[in-house]
Amino acid sequence: MDEITRLLALLGVAGIAVTVLAGVARWQMNETRRIRRGLKAVLKGDTHGFLVALGRGRGVGFNFTRNQVAVVWDAGAWGLVYALDELMGAEVIVDGLVVGRVHRGETRRALDAFDAVERVALRLVFDDPGSPDFILELWLPEDEGRRDELPPGEAIAEANRWLARIEALLRRPITTRRPPQTPGGAPVVAAAPGIVATPPPAVAEPPPTFRLLAEDRDEGAEDDEHEDENHGAAMSGGPRT
């Protein structure tokens, strides 16, 4: 009888352990958390606002301390980083038509669509010839029935909110730090660790592409649990070529 009791107790403990491990793995592999960890690794700091295209593994995030904006794809495994002043505008695309837009130096075009049949997307435009835009598809027909689906009307509303936020960013003055000067007056070109400093080229080059290592993607996982809801609610309004 004692052996049966001991066996049942071991089975119970094993079941609890498996459940806990499965819960931890699911928490770690959550798409929003993975994308946010990728954004933090590319920005080399916290995200002060981010938007995720659920089901597409894509996201965009901002760091106002560094005045940078980053975009990631492949669930945060790859990313690009831009200076905030390279963000030129954004467009809301519904069923192949641009129904709302804001661009630097232009008056915002108000949104004139409230439903979609084929697609809802937010397109970010950058002043970079190599990677001039980045598209976040917020809704597609195949999303219907998915547990985390954002219905077409809500996806359009979310895109409109981000259009307003980007308009505010474009109006925001950006303070650019002047490079340090040598005694002779020539500017010092600072290089990131592991990169040889070279003078700026005559023609603008595309921003660097980052391949995130496993330790970078896992960095900050312990504090994501306390930060995700606060940051997501503050800037993205909810969950969520």
ABEGO torsion letter per residue (X at the ends): XAAAAAAAAAAAAAAAAAAAAAAAAAAAABAAAAAAAAAAAAAGEBBAEBBBBBGAGBBBBBBAAAGBBBBBBGGGABBBBBBAAABAEBBBBBGGBBABBBBBGBBBBBBABABBAABBBBBBBBBBAABABBBBBABBAAABGBAABBBAAAAAAAAAAAAAAAAAAAABBBBBBBBBBBAAGBBBBBBBBGBBBBBBBABBBBBBBBBBBAAAAABGAAAAAAAAAAAAAAAAGEBXX
